[in-house]
Amino acid sequence: MAEVKKISLKYVVLAFVIAVAFILLLSVDQRVNQPPEEELIAVEEQLGISIDPVTTKEIYEVQDGDNLSIILEDFEIPFNTIFKIIRKDTNQSVRNIRPGDKVVFSYNANTVNTIEIIKDSQEVLLISIADEITIQQVQKTIDLIPTSNFGMVESSFYRAAMDANIPDSIIMDFAYIFGWDVDFVFDVRKGDQFWVSYETEYIDGDQVSNGDIAFAAFLNQGKLYIAQRFIDENQGKQYFDDQGNNVRKAFLRAPLDFAYISSHFNPNRMHPILHKIKAHNGVDYAAKRNTPVMASGDGVISFAGWKSGYGKTLEIRHGGDITTLYAHLEDFEKNIKQGSKVSQGDLIAFVGDSGLATAPHLHYEFRVGKKRTDPVKVKLPNAQSISSNQKAEFLLEVETNLQAALAQMPNLALSDRFSDL
């Protein structure tokens, strides 16, 4: 039997010391491009000045479903610090974040020393974590920086707006505001003009919002559309045309983004599967499977389930004895069920081909009482107009903004409605 060599104790100790030293070296926090403290001190002594660490900021906008603890973890705030913040937040003012709130992380070198939660211009919560955890409510002034841009369509509205240096979020808001009356896929033409004035919020020199449209004008095929932002005493912030009518209709013209209408409203249509004349009491929007479907108006889910040839179907009961129906769905949004209240634009379902359908699409019906109406041609009711006692103030704002738009939109005066400006 071979003799087993004994390992000297001193070699065991030496190996242990080397392993511990290696682990300690790996655990050292190597700051990228950050000179060691002794080097900074040496430079300060040579130059006779004090070198302050670089201060930077990161801004995060709270999304629906966000949790403060998770946000802090994502920005590498130590768990022990997060725990102390939560314990210090006795009235839950910090934890009660809402979509749209801004969380601002201020770094001294690479270390977070303050966190600000900006809820609105009156409520800014400052969390200091430099020495000890403190939470205080502070007043900060929001500076509104106004910007206006003009553009003319050559190929598409989106391309023209980008060429005019309009931020992407403003382009989307512009299309949404005028989307009640203009189809930005099919209605836009070469030579159409647009002018938009928007405000961007800054706090301490840092941008905290993507901007909010104050006024917009769109000259589409010779017809002028106006949207003036105004704080109505009954409805809050709304957009109105030059006469004070709300540009927002009570219903979306189409409850989804779609490629084209594959089948129109037709009481004498030949059914593609049953091969017999069967009234088509709605509109079919061709769209990819799982395309999001939105509620076309405020209401209550009156039916959610399987309905014979319609397949998976949702029905929403609205005011004014109006009902909308959404059929051939792939699935419902997880929180949707019979009795659920929904608001216009809420996600309610996803496009599919359930029931008697030859391909994925949304079948959409618009009913007034028991009468089915063509959703494409029905006259959609306007939302509430501006308060009568505020109309004079509103019209003054419109006139001022129209004059500014006229200075940059050369074809605006050609519009019949405004040729006398």
C-alpha positions as CSV (number, residue, x, y, z in Angstrom):
1,M,0.0,0.0,0.0
2,A,1.4,3.4,-1.0
3,E,2.4,5.7,1.8
4,V,0.1,8.8,2.1
5,K,2.1,12.0,2.4
6,K,1.1,14.3,5.2
7,I,0.5,17.9,4.2
8,S,2.4,20.4,6.4
9,L,0.2,22.6,8.5
10,K,2.0,25.7,7.3
11,Y,1.0,25.0,3.7
12,V,-2.7,24.7,4.8
13,V,-2.5,28.0,6.6
14,L,-0.8,29.7,3.6
15,A,-3.5,28.4,1.2
16,F,-6.2,29.7,3.5
17,V,-4.6,33.1,3.7
18,I,-4.3,33.3,-0.1
19,A,-7.9,32.3,-0.6
20,V,-9.2,34.9,1.9
21,A,-7.0,37.6,0.2
22,F,-8.4,36.7,-3.2
23,I,-12.0,36.9,-2.0
24,L,-11.4,40.3,-0.4
25,L,-9.8,41.6,-3.7
26,L,-12.9,40.5,-5.7
27,S,-15.2,42.2,-3.2
28,V,-13.6,45.6,-3.6
29,D,-15.9,48.0,-5.3
30,Q,-14.0,49.1,-8.4
31,R,-15.4,52.5,-9.5
32,V,-15.0,53.0,-13.2
33,N,-13.0,56.1,-14.0
34,Q,-13.1,57.1,-10.4
35,P,-9.6,57.9,-9.0
36,P,-8.6,56.6,-5.6
37,E,-9.4,59.0,-2.8
38,E,-5.6,59.5,-2.0
39,E,-5.0,60.6,-5.6
40,L,-7.8,63.2,-5.4
41,I,-6.4,64.5,-2.1
42,A,-2.9,64.8,-3.7
43,V,-4.3,66.7,-6.6
44,E,-6.2,69.0,-4.3
45,E,-3.1,69.8,-2.3
46,Q,-1.0,70.5,-5.4
47,L,-3.5,72.8,-7.0
48,G,-4.7,74.3,-3.8
49,I,-8.4,73.7,-4.7
50,S,-11.2,71.4,-3.6
51,I,-12.4,68.9,-6.2
52,D,-16.0,68.1,-5.8
53,P,-17.2,64.6,-7.0
54,V,-19.3,64.7,-10.2
55,T,-23.1,65.0,-9.6
56,T,-25.4,63.3,-12.0
57,K,-29.1,62.4,-12.1
58,E,-31.3,59.7,-13.5
59,I,-35.0,60.1,-13.9
60,Y,-37.6,57.3,-13.9
61,E,-41.3,57.7,-14.8
62,V,-43.6,55.5,-12.8
63,Q,-45.6,53.0,-14.9
64,D,-48.9,51.3,-14.1
65,G,-48.3,48.5,-11.7
66,D,-44.9,49.7,-10.5
67,N,-43.8,49.2,-6.9
68,L,-41.4,51.6,-5.2
69,S,-39.3,48.8,-3.6
70,I,-38.7,47.2,-7.0
71,I,-37.8,50.6,-8.6
72,L,-35.3,51.2,-5.8
73,E,-33.8,47.7,-6.3
74,D,-33.5,48.3,-10.0
75,F,-31.4,51.4,-9.3
76,E,-29.2,49.3,-7.0
77,I,-30.3,50.9,-3.7
78,P,-29.1,48.5,-1.0
79,F,-31.9,46.4,0.5
80,N,-31.0,47.6,4.0
81,T,-31.5,51.2,2.8
82,I,-34.8,50.4,1.2
83,F,-36.0,48.8,4.4
84,K,-35.1,52.0,6.4
85,I,-36.9,54.2,3.9
86,I,-40.1,52.0,4.2
87,R,-39.9,52.1,8.0
88,K,-39.4,55.9,7.9
89,D,-42.4,56.4,5.6
90,T,-45.0,56.2,8.4
91,N,-47.8,57.9,6.5
92,Q,-47.0,56.0,3.2
93,S,-46.6,59.2,1.3
94,V,-43.5,57.8,-0.4
95,R,-44.9,54.3,-1.2
96,N,-48.1,55.8,-2.6
97,I,-46.7,56.3,-6.1
98,R,-48.9,56.7,-9.2
99,P,-48.3,56.3,-12.9
100,G,-46.7,59.5,-14.2
101,D,-44.9,60.3,-11.0
102,K,-41.1,60.9,-11.5
103,V,-38.4,59.3,-9.3
104,V,-35.2,61.3,-9.6
105,F,-31.9,59.7,-8.3
106,S,-29.1,62.1,-7.6
107,Y,-25.6,60.6,-7.6
108,N,-22.5,62.0,-6.0
109,A,-19.8,60.3,-8.0
110,N,-21.3,56.8,-8.3
111,T,-23.3,56.9,-5.0
112,V,-26.9,57.8,-4.7
113,N,-27.3,60.4,-1.9
114,T,-30.9,61.7,-2.6
115,I,-34.0,60.4,-4.1
116,E,-36.8,62.8,-5.2
117,I,-40.4,61.7,-5.9
118,I,-42.1,64.3,-8.0
119,K,-45.9,64.0,-7.8
120,D,-46.8,67.5,-9.0
121,S,-45.6,71.1,-8.7
122,Q,-47.0,71.2,-5.2
123,E,-45.7,67.9,-3.9
124,V,-42.1,66.8,-4.1
125,L,-40.8,64.3,-1.6
126,L,-37.1,64.5,-0.9
127,I,-35.4,61.3,0.6
128,S,-31.9,61.8,1.9
129,I,-29.8,58.7,2.3
130,A,-26.3,60.3,2.6
131,D,-25.9,60.0,6.4
132,E,-29.2,59.0,7.8
133,I,-32.6,58.5,6.2
134,T,-34.8,61.6,6.2
135,I,-38.0,62.2,4.2
136,Q,-39.3,65.8,3.7
137,Q,-41.9,67.5,1.5
138,V,-40.4,70.4,-0.4
139,Q,-41.7,73.0,-2.7
140,K,-40.0,73.1,-6.1
141,T,-40.8,75.3,-9.1
142,I,-41.6,73.7,-12.4
143,D,-40.4,75.7,-15.3
144,L,-42.5,75.4,-18.5
145,I,-40.4,75.8,-21.6
146,P,-42.7,76.6,-24.6
147,T,-41.8,75.3,-28.1
148,S,-43.6,75.6,-31.4
149,N,-43.0,73.7,-34.7
150,F,-44.4,73.8,-38.2
151,G,-44.4,71.1,-40.8
152,M,-45.7,70.1,-44.2
153,V,-46.5,66.5,-45.3
154,E,-44.5,65.1,-48.2
155,S,-45.0,61.3,-47.7
156,S,-46.4,60.7,-44.2
157,F,-47.4,62.8,-41.2
158,Y,-45.1,61.0,-38.9
159,R,-42.1,61.5,-41.2
160,A,-42.9,65.2,-41.6
161,A,-43.3,65.7,-37.8
162,M,-39.9,64.0,-37.2
163,D,-38.3,66.3,-39.8
164,A,-39.8,69.3,-37.9
165,N,-38.0,68.1,-34.8
166,I,-41.2,67.3,-32.9
167,P,-40.7,64.8,-30.1
168,D,-42.1,61.4,-30.6
169,S,-44.5,61.7,-27.6
170,I,-45.9,65.0,-29.0
171,I,-46.4,63.4,-32.4
172,M,-48.4,60.6,-30.8
173,D,-50.5,63.1,-28.7
174,F,-51.2,65.2,-31.8
175,A,-52.4,62.1,-33.7
176,Y,-54.6,61.1,-30.8
177,I,-56.1,64.5,-30.3
178,F,-57.1,64.8,-34.0
179,G,-57.8,61.1,-34.3
180,W,-61.4,61.6,-33.6
181,D,-61.9,63.3,-37.0
182,V,-58.8,62.4,-39.1
183,D,-57.6,58.9,-40.0
184,F,-53.8,59.4,-40.0
185,V,-53.3,56.3,-42.1
186,F,-55.9,57.0,-44.9
187,D,-56.8,60.7,-44.7
188,V,-53.4,62.4,-44.7
189,R,-52.3,63.9,-48.1
190,K,-49.2,65.5,-49.5
191,G,-49.3,69.3,-48.8
192,D,-51.2,69.0,-45.5
193,Q,-49.8,71.4,-42.9
194,F,-49.6,71.3,-39.1
195,W,-48.5,73.6,-36.4
196,V,-48.1,72.6,-32.7
197,S,-47.2,74.5,-29.6
198,Y,-46.2,72.5,-26.6
199,E,-44.7,72.9,-23.1
200,T,-42.0,70.8,-21.5
201,E,-41.6,70.7,-17.7
202,Y,-38.2,71.2,-16.1
203,I,-37.1,71.2,-12.5
204,D,-33.7,72.5,-11.5
205,G,-32.7,72.4,-15.2
206,D,-33.7,68.7,-15.6
207,Q,-36.5,67.7,-18.0
208,V,-39.2,65.9,-16.1
209,S,-41.9,65.5,-18.8
210,N,-42.1,64.9,-22.5
211,G,-44.2,67.9,-23.1
212,D,-47.9,68.8,-23.2
213,I,-49.6,70.2,-26.2
214,A,-51.1,73.6,-25.6
215,F,-52.4,74.3,-29.1
216,A,-52.4,72.5,-32.4
217,A,-53.7,73.2,-35.9
218,F,-53.9,70.7,-38.7
219,L,-54.8,71.6,-42.3
220,N,-56.0,68.3,-43.8
221,Q,-57.2,68.4,-47.5
222,G,-58.1,72.0,-47.1
223,K,-60.1,71.6,-43.9
224,L,-58.7,73.1,-40.8
225,Y,-58.8,71.3,-37.4
226,I,-58.1,73.2,-34.2
227,A,-57.3,71.9,-30.7
228,Q,-56.9,74.4,-27.9
229,R,-56.0,73.1,-24.5
230,F,-58.1,74.6,-21.7
231,I,-58.8,73.9,-18.1
232,D,-62.6,73.6,-18.0
233,E,-64.1,74.1,-14.5
234,N,-66.3,71.0,-14.9
235,Q,-64.1,68.6,-16.9
236,G,-60.5,69.6,-16.1
237,K,-58.0,69.7,-18.9
238,Q,-59.7,69.2,-22.3
239,Y,-59.1,70.1,-25.9
240,F,-61.6,72.2,-27.8
241,D,-62.0,73.4,-31.3
242,D,-62.2,77.2,-32.1
243,Q,-65.9,77.2,-31.3
244,G,-65.5,75.6,-27.9
245,N,-66.7,72.1,-28.9
246,N,-64.8,69.2,-27.3
247,V,-62.5,67.6,-29.9
248,R,-62.9,64.3,-28.0
249,K,-65.8,62.3,-29.1
250,A,-67.8,60.1,-26.7
251,F,-66.6,57.1,-28.7
252,L,-63.5,56.0,-30.6
253,R,-64.2,55.6,-34.3
254,A,-62.2,52.3,-34.3
255,P,-61.4,50.4,-31.1
256,L,-57.9,49.2,-32.4
257,D,-55.0,49.9,-34.7
258,F,-55.8,48.0,-37.8
259,A,-54.5,47.4,-41.3
260,Y,-57.8,47.8,-43.2
261,I,-61.5,47.1,-43.1
262,S,-61.9,43.6,-44.5
263,S,-65.7,43.6,-44.4
264,H,-68.1,46.6,-44.2
265,F,-71.6,46.8,-42.6
266,N,-73.9,45.0,-45.1
267,P,-77.4,43.6,-44.4
268,N,-77.2,41.5,-47.5
269,R,-73.7,39.9,-47.2
270,M,-73.0,36.4,-48.3
271,H,-71.5,34.7,-45.3
272,P,-68.0,33.3,-46.1
273,I,-68.4,30.1,-44.1
274,L,-72.2,29.4,-44.1
275,H,-72.5,30.4,-47.8
276,K,-75.9,32.0,-47.4
277,I,-77.2,35.5,-47.2
278,K,-76.7,36.7,-43.6
279,A,-76.7,40.3,-42.5
280,H,-73.3,41.6,-41.5
281,N,-74.3,44.0,-38.7
282,G,-70.9,45.4,-38.0
283,V,-67.4,46.1,-39.4
284,D,-64.5,43.7,-39.6
285,Y,-61.1,45.1,-38.9
286,A,-58.3,43.0,-40.3
287,A,-55.5,42.9,-37.7
288,K,-52.8,40.5,-36.5
289,R,-53.6,37.9,-33.8
290,N,-53.3,39.4,-30.2
291,T,-53.6,43.0,-31.5
292,P,-54.9,45.0,-28.4
293,V,-58.6,45.9,-28.5
294,M,-59.7,49.0,-26.6
295,A,-63.1,50.1,-25.2
296,S,-64.5,52.6,-27.6
297,G,-66.3,54.5,-24.8
298,D,-67.0,54.6,-21.1
299,G,-69.3,51.9,-19.8
300,V,-69.9,48.5,-18.1
301,I,-69.1,45.0,-19.4
302,S,-72.6,43.5,-19.9
303,F,-71.4,40.2,-21.5
304,A,-68.1,38.4,-21.5
305,G,-68.0,34.9,-22.9
306,W,-68.7,32.6,-25.8
307,K,-71.6,33.7,-28.2
308,S,-72.2,31.1,-30.9
309,G,-70.7,32.1,-34.2
310,Y,-69.2,35.3,-32.7
311,G,-66.8,33.1,-30.6
312,K,-65.3,34.9,-27.6
313,T,-67.3,38.1,-27.3
314,L,-67.5,41.2,-25.2
315,E,-70.4,43.6,-25.0
316,I,-70.2,47.0,-23.3
317,R,-73.3,49.0,-22.2
318,H,-72.8,52.7,-22.5
319,G,-74.9,55.8,-21.8
320,G,-77.7,56.9,-24.2
321,D,-78.9,53.3,-24.7
322,I,-75.8,52.5,-26.7
323,T,-74.1,49.1,-26.8
324,T,-70.8,48.1,-28.5
325,L,-69.8,44.5,-29.3
326,Y,-66.4,43.0,-29.9
327,A,-66.2,39.5,-31.4
328,H,-63.9,36.7,-32.6
329,L,-61.5,37.5,-29.8
330,E,-58.4,35.5,-28.9
331,D,-58.8,36.3,-25.2
332,F,-60.0,38.9,-22.7
333,E,-57.7,41.2,-20.8
334,K,-57.1,39.5,-17.4
335,N,-59.2,41.9,-15.3
336,I,-62.2,42.0,-17.6
337,K,-65.4,40.3,-16.5
338,Q,-69.1,40.9,-16.6
339,G,-69.9,43.9,-14.5
340,S,-66.4,45.5,-14.8
341,K,-66.4,49.3,-15.4
342,V,-64.2,50.4,-18.3
343,S,-63.1,53.8,-19.6
344,Q,-62.6,54.8,-23.2
345,G,-59.3,53.6,-24.4
346,D,-58.9,50.8,-21.8
347,L,-57.4,47.5,-23.0
348,I,-60.2,45.0,-22.9
349,A,-59.3,42.1,-25.2
350,F,-57.1,40.8,-28.0
351,V,-57.8,40.0,-31.7
352,G,-58.3,36.4,-32.6
353,D,-60.4,34.1,-34.9
354,S,-62.7,32.3,-32.5
355,G,-66.1,31.3,-33.6
356,L,-67.0,31.3,-37.4
357,A,-64.0,33.3,-38.7
358,T,-61.7,32.6,-41.6
359,A,-58.7,34.6,-40.2
360,P,-57.8,36.8,-37.2
361,H,-59.9,40.0,-37.2
362,L,-62.1,42.1,-34.9
363,H,-65.9,42.1,-35.6
364,Y,-67.2,45.4,-34.1
365,E,-70.8,46.5,-33.7
366,F,-72.4,49.7,-32.6
367,R,-76.0,49.5,-31.4
368,V,-78.4,52.3,-30.4
369,G,-81.2,50.6,-28.6
370,K,-81.9,47.4,-30.6
371,K,-80.9,49.0,-33.9
372,R,-77.5,48.0,-35.3
373,T,-75.7,50.9,-36.9
374,D,-72.7,51.2,-39.2
375,P,-69.8,52.1,-36.9
376,V,-68.0,53.8,-39.8
377,K,-70.8,56.1,-40.7
378,V,-72.6,56.7,-37.4
379,K,-72.3,60.3,-36.2
380,L,-70.4,60.1,-32.9
381,P,-71.7,62.4,-30.2
382,N,-69.3,65.1,-29.0
383,A,-68.1,65.2,-25.4
384,Q,-69.2,68.1,-23.3
385,S,-68.5,71.6,-24.8
386,I,-66.7,74.3,-22.8
387,S,-68.5,76.0,-19.9
388,S,-70.4,79.0,-21.1
389,N,-69.0,81.3,-18.5
390,Q,-65.5,80.5,-19.6
391,K,-66.0,80.8,-23.3
392,A,-64.9,84.4,-23.7
393,E,-61.6,83.6,-22.0
394,F,-61.2,80.6,-24.1
395,L,-61.9,82.4,-27.4
396,L,-59.2,85.0,-26.6
397,E,-56.6,82.2,-26.2
398,V,-57.7,80.6,-29.5
399,E,-57.4,83.9,-31.4
400,T,-53.9,84.5,-30.0
401,N,-52.7,81.1,-30.9
402,L,-54.3,81.1,-34.4
403,Q,-52.4,84.3,-35.2
404,A,-49.1,82.7,-34.2
405,A,-50.0,79.6,-36.4
406,L,-51.0,81.8,-39.3
407,A,-47.5,83.4,-39.3
408,Q,-45.9,80.0,-40.1
409,M,-48.7,78.1,-42.0
410,P,-48.7,79.8,-45.5
411,N,-51.8,77.9,-46.6
412,L,-53.9,78.5,-43.5
413,A,-55.5,81.6,-44.9
414,L,-56.7,79.5,-47.9
415,S,-59.0,77.6,-45.6
416,D,-62.6,78.8,-46.1
417,R,-63.3,79.0,-42.4
418,F,-60.3,81.3,-41.8
419,S,-59.8,83.3,-45.0
420,D,-60.8,86.4,-43.1
421,L,-58.0,86.2,-40.5
